[in-house]
Amino acid sequence: MNYAKGIEPLSALESRSAELVQTARDTGNPVLLTEEGRPTAVLQDVDSFQRQRDTLALLKLVVQGENDYRRGDVLSHSEADSHFRRKLADLKSSD
């Protein structure tokens, strides 16, 4: 992804905030804000922010699963099936 097109000075946020927000919404790309030529903040639309957070959460779960597997902390298919059936039954009985 080329962020060079979405670089703006921080002062642009004051003078053109609505335009920058609309650009982030329309493109789905973040707008990199700079101060004295250095990156200082990122303006991102809510939808792409949520997708990014969801992706990070999923990646954390994948890493956790890989770590569990390496430690041998695993269940057989039948053990997992029994475990989830008990959990589901507990949820149904608490309704």
N, C-alpha and C positions, 0 to 999 in steps of 0.2 A: 504494500500500500504506500502510495506516495503522499506524504504529509506536507511536502513543500508547498503545495497549493493552498493549504489551510493554515498558514502561519500569519499571525496578525500581532501587531504591537498591543500591549495591554490597554493603551489609551483608546484603541478602537472599540473596546468593550463599553466604554463610557459613551462614545459618540455614535456607535452603530450596533448596539446590543441586539436589537430586534433582527437586524439583517444577519448577524453572526449566528444567532439561534436558528433562524430559518435555514441558513446554509447547512448547519449541522443536521437539522431535521431532514432536509431535502436529500442530502448526499449520504447521510448515515456515517459520515466521517467526522472525527473530532477536529476542532479548531485549536491549534496550538497557539497559546498566547505567550508573548515574549516581553521581557522587561530589560531594557538596556542591551538588547540583542541576545539575551539568554532565555531559554525556555523557563516559564514560570508557572503556567497553569494550562489546563485542558478544558475546553468547553465541548460537552458531548450531549447529544439528544438522549432522552430517557429510554427510548426503545433499544437503541444500540448499547446503552449502559446496562440495561437489564439483561440483554443477551450475553454481554460480556461477563456479568456476574454469574449468570446461570452456567456458562461455559467453565468458568473458574471453579464453581462448586462441583460440577461433574468431574473435572480433572482431579480435584482433591479426593473425590470418592474413588476414582480409578487408582490413584497412588496409594490410598489406604488399602484397597483391595489387593494390589500388588504386594504391599508390605505384609499383609495378613498371609498371603499365599507363600511368600518367602519364609515366613516364620512357621509355616505349617498349620496356621490357625484357619483351618478349612472344615467344611461340612460336606458329607456325601450328599448326593441328590435327595435320597430318601430322608436324611436328617434335616436338610433344609426344608423339604416339603412338610414334614411333621411340624417343624418349628413355626412355619408360616401359617399352617392350618390352625395351630393352637392360638397364635396371635390373632388371626381372623376371628376365631370363635370367641376369644376374649373381647374383641371389639364389638362383635354382634351382641354379646350378652350385656355389655355396658350401656347399650342404647336404650 
